[in-house]
Amino acid sequence: MNLSVLHVYRTYFPAPPGGIQEAVRQIALSTNAEGVANTVFTLSPQPEPRTVLRLEANVVRSRSWAAPASCDIGGPDAFKTFAQLARQSDVLHYLFPWPFADVLHAAVRPKTPAVLNYISDVVRQRWLGAAYAPLMWRTLGQMRIIVANSPAYARTSPVLSHPDIRGKVRVIPLGIDENSYPKEGDDSVFKRLGLGQNEAFFLFLGVLRYYKGAHFLIQAAKNLGAKVVIAGSGPEGERLRAQAAELGLNNVVFAGQVTDAEKVALLKRCRALVLPSHLRSEAYGMVLVEAAMFGRPLISCEIGTGTSFVNAHEETGFVVAPESADELRRAMSLLLADDSLAASLGVAARARYERLFSGPVLGKAYADLFREVAGY
């Protein structure tokens, strides 16, 4: 008999992509093979059609009435729909943080056993964190199991390490089913970006947000001797372009939003993936898993989160101090100058992916978790 799981988060595909949506997609895809039937409940400013049938899950959407501080809030239909879906499910899987999910849980009081995936502390919205704390602790206390995505985050989060809940914290790394990615990349992206056939380049991939540290990467590109491709869009985009122009850098290439096939092509050929995130808002760094899947070396910063779990220093790449353009440039220069070092780190990254972050590993871990929570 299939186990039915309801995943609950504020946004989901076909809305614009994001890290948590992709994490849910990968959990659903990988657990399908383990006999789990997945449904996603979410909000959308334009929720028609209400139900979207996707390969990994049925997506059921209610209207988002407002989204203060990126916290989508629904109306009466959200409570009604969530209650109905909860009754039909064997397990509820909440993605944290989304304060409206806490409101849903408190108001509906579902009898379905629940697990919570603790993606990130509330970092930037301090005022929201203070007002939200009582409801948050009530929700956490009612969860059967709380999942942390890396040992480092479980250890360093003031919430996850709190004695009231740390006994129910379980570490399950996020991962990627490589069958969910295009087999072949779109190599036309290299011509579009002016990259030669054998030209070495470093790749940043992600939403251009305040905590991603791309401004330090642009500083590090000066006198590097290779191009840096920044693929993605976001609120910091114009500021980053202005910074590169002000520094007179002609080796920083802004690719904009890339297709999945273009992303695969860039990942397959880059010298290394660089994630210069310098703040704790970067809780895991799924892009590091993506690059490891394609056997690329990794460069990231030590910020006390899951990034240094995915990227093991001097095993799969280099972990450097945050906010240091000099250390980023030094790590990139080492990989640029030493072909054998870059190759060996890439092989190790792929091996670590297969051992810890692959689709079969992710699917079994979460299917076992859901069965445990459901009492199967």
N, C-alpha and C positions, 0 to 999 in steps of 0.2 A: 504494500500500500504506500502511495506517495505521501510524503510529509509536506504539508502546505505552510509556507513561511510568508509573512507580510513584512516587507521592508518599508520603513517610514522615514522619509526625509523631505525637506522643503522644496526641492527641485529635482527633476530627472529628465532624461532624454524623452522627447525630441527637443527639449529646451537646450540652450547653448551649453557646451561641455564644461565640465569641471572635475576636479580631482575626486570628490566624494561620490559624484554620480558614477564616475568610472569605477571606483572601488565597489559600489553596489552592483554594477553591471558584471564585473568580474566574479564577484561572489555568487551571483545568480547563475551565470554561465557555467561556472565550475561545479556548482552543486546540482545543476540539472542532471549531470551524468551520474550523480549519487542518489537519484530518485527523489529530489526535492522539487516541488512545484512552487514557483516564485511569483509573488505579486508585489508591486510597488505602489504605495499610496503617496501622493505628492500634491503640491499646489502649483498653479500656473495662472498668470494674468489672463491667458486665453486658453481655457481648458477644454475647448472643443477640437476634436472629439474627446469625450470624457474618458473613453477607454482606448488605449493604444496597444495593439498586440505586437510585441517584439519577440525576437528569438529567445531572449533570456528570461522574459517575464511579461505578465500582463500589467500594464501601467494604468492606474485609475487616478484621475485628476479632479480636484475641486478648485474653485476659483481662489486665487490669491487676492485678497482685498487691499493689502498694503505690504510693504517690505521695509520697515524702518531698520536701519543698521543691518541690512541683508537678512532680516528675520521675517520671512513671509508669514502672514497672518490670514487665516481663513475665516469664513462665516459659518452660519448654521449648517449648511450643506456639508462642510468639512467634518463636523462632529457626527452627523448622521451617517455619512459614507464610511468614515473611519470605524464607527461602532459596528456597522454591518460587516465590513471586511474583517474586523477583529474576531467576530463570532464565527466566521467561516475558516479561520486559520488555526493551525496547531501551535505556531510560535509567532510572537511579535519581535521584530528586529529593528530597534531604534538606532538612528545615526545621530551622534552628539557632536557639536551642539546645535540644537534647534529648539529654542524655548517654547514655541507653539506646540511641539510634540509633547512636552511636559504638561501643557495645558490640556491637550487632548486626552492624555493618559489619566490625568487627575479628574477630568470632567466625566469621561466615559466609564472609567474604572473597569476596564476589560478583565474578564476572568482568564483570558488566554495567557499562558506563561510568557515572560518577556526577557529578552537579553538586550543589552545596550552596547553598541560599538563606540567607544570613547575616542573620537578622532583627534580632538584638540581641546586644550584649555581655552577658556574665554580670555583672549590675550589683549585685544585692542580696546574693546568696549568696556572699560572699567566700571562705568556707571551701570551698564546693563548687568555686568557680573554681580555687582553688589545687590541690585534689586532682585535678580534672578536666583540668588544663592539658596534661599529657603525652599523654593520649588524644586530646584536642581537636586538638593540633598534628599528631598522626599522621593523624587523619581529614582535616584540611585539606590536608595534603601529598598525599593520595591522590585528591583531587578534580580533575577535568579543568578545571572552571571554578567560581569562587565568585561568587555574585551578591550585590551590595549594592543596596539599594533606593533610595538617593539618593547624589549626589556628596558631600554633607556627611558622611554616615555613613562612606563609604569613606575620607574624608580624616581624620576625627577618631577613628575606632575604633583603639585600640592594636593590635588583632589584624589588621584589614584593611589597615592601613598598614604592617604589619611587612614588612621587605624579603624575608623568606622566601616570602611568598605574594602580595604586592601585584601582582605581574606577572600573576597569573591572575584578578584581581578584575575583574568586569564590572558596570556599573551598569545595572539595568533597573528603572524605577519600578513599584511596585504600582499596580493600577488596578481599575476596576469596569466590568462590562458592564451598562449601564443597563437592558437588556432583562430582567435578573434581578430587577428591583425591580417592585413593583406599579405599574400605570399610574396608579391613582387612590388617593388617601389616604383614610383614615377620619376624616372631619371631626368625628365625635362625640367625639373626644378633647378638642376645645376646650371643649365643655360640661362634660365630666368634670373638667377642670382649672380651670374657672371663668374661661376666657379669652374676652373679648368678640370680636365678629366682626372688628373692625378694630384690635384692641388689639396694639400692638407688644410683642414679647417676645424675649429672647435665649435660646438653646438650648444646653445641655450634653447630650451624648449619649454614653453609654459605661458600662463597668463602673466601679463606685465603688471604685477602688483607691488605695493610698497615694500613688502618683506622679502621679495625675491632677490634683492641685492644686485640687480643687473647693472646699476650704476657703478658698482665696484668692478664688475667684469669689463665694462667699457673703459674704465681707467687702466685696467690690466692689459687691455689690447694695445696700448701705446708701446711701441718698440717691441712688439711680440714676434714679428716675422712670420705671421700666419693670419688668416682671416678668422673672424669670429662671427658666426651666423646667429642672429637672435630671431627665433621663430615663435610667433605668438602675437597677441594683441592684448590691450588692457589699458587701465587708467593712467599708467605711467609711460605709455608709448611716446607721446609727443615730447615729454620731458627728456626721455632717453635719446631721442633723435636730435634734440637741441644740444644735449651734452656732447654727443659724438661730433656734431658739426662744430661746436665751439672748440673742441680739442683738435680739430682738423684731421680726424681719423678717416682714412679711406679703406681701412681693413675691417670695419664693422659693417655688416650687411644685415639690414632689417628685412626679413622674409615675409612679415605679416602673418596672417592666419594661414596655415598650410593644411592641405588635405591629408587624409590618413595615408594615402599612397606616397605623397611627398614626404611625410614624416618618416615613413619607413625607409625611403631612399636616403634621407639625411642621416638617420640613425645608423644605417649600414655602413656609410662611408666616412663619418666624422672621425677625427683623430681621438676625440674624447667628448663625453657629455659633461658640461659644467653647470652645476647648480649652486650659485653663489648666495643662496638665501642666508640672511644674517640674523633673522629674528625667529623666535619660537613659534610663530604662526605657521611656519613650514614644519608640519608635524611628522611627515613621512617622506614625501618626495617620490610619488609614483613614477615620475619620469626617470628616476635612477633605476627602477626595476625595468622599465622599457629598454633603457640603454644596455643594461646587463643582459637582458634577453637576447639582444643582438650582438653580444660579445664585445662591447665597447668599454674602454677604461672610464672611470668616473672621477670627477673632482667635485667635492662638496665642502661645506664648512661645519665646524664643530659647534652646534647650538644646543646640544643636550636632548635631541629628539631622535626620531627613527632614521634620519638621514645617515647617521654614522653606524646604524645597524645594517642598512642596505649596502652602503659603501664602507667596506672594512679597510681601514687605513693600511696602505702598503701591501694589501692583498688584492683588492679589486680596483684600486686607484689611490688617490690622496685625499685626506681630510685636513683642511687648513684652518687657520684662525679666521673667524668672521670679520668682515669689514676691513680686509687687508688686500688691496689690489696687488701689492708686492708678492704676497704668498700665492695668490692665484696665478700671477704671471710666472712665478718660479715653477709651480707645478706644471703649467702648460708647457713651459720651455723644456722641462725634463722629458716630457712625452714627445715633444716635437723633435728633440735631438736624438732620441733612442728608440729605434724601431722595435728592437727585441723587447724592451721594457713595456712599450705600449701593447705589443702583441700578447705578452705573458699576462699582463693585468687584465686584458680583455678576455682571455681564456678563463682566468680565475673568476671573473665577473659572471660569465656564462655558467660556470660550474656552481657558483653560489646561487644563481637564479634557479637552476634545476633542483638544487637541494632544498631551498627554502621558499621560493616565490613562484613556482610553476603552477599551472592550472590544476593538475592532479593533486598536488600537495595542498593547495588552497581549498579545493573542493572537498577532500576528505576531512580536513580539519573543521570546516564549517558545517558539513553534514553531520559529523559526530557531535559537534556542539549543539546543533538544533535538535538532534534526537535526544541528547541528554536533557536539554531544557524541557522538551515535550514529554519526557518520561517514556520514550519508546525503547 
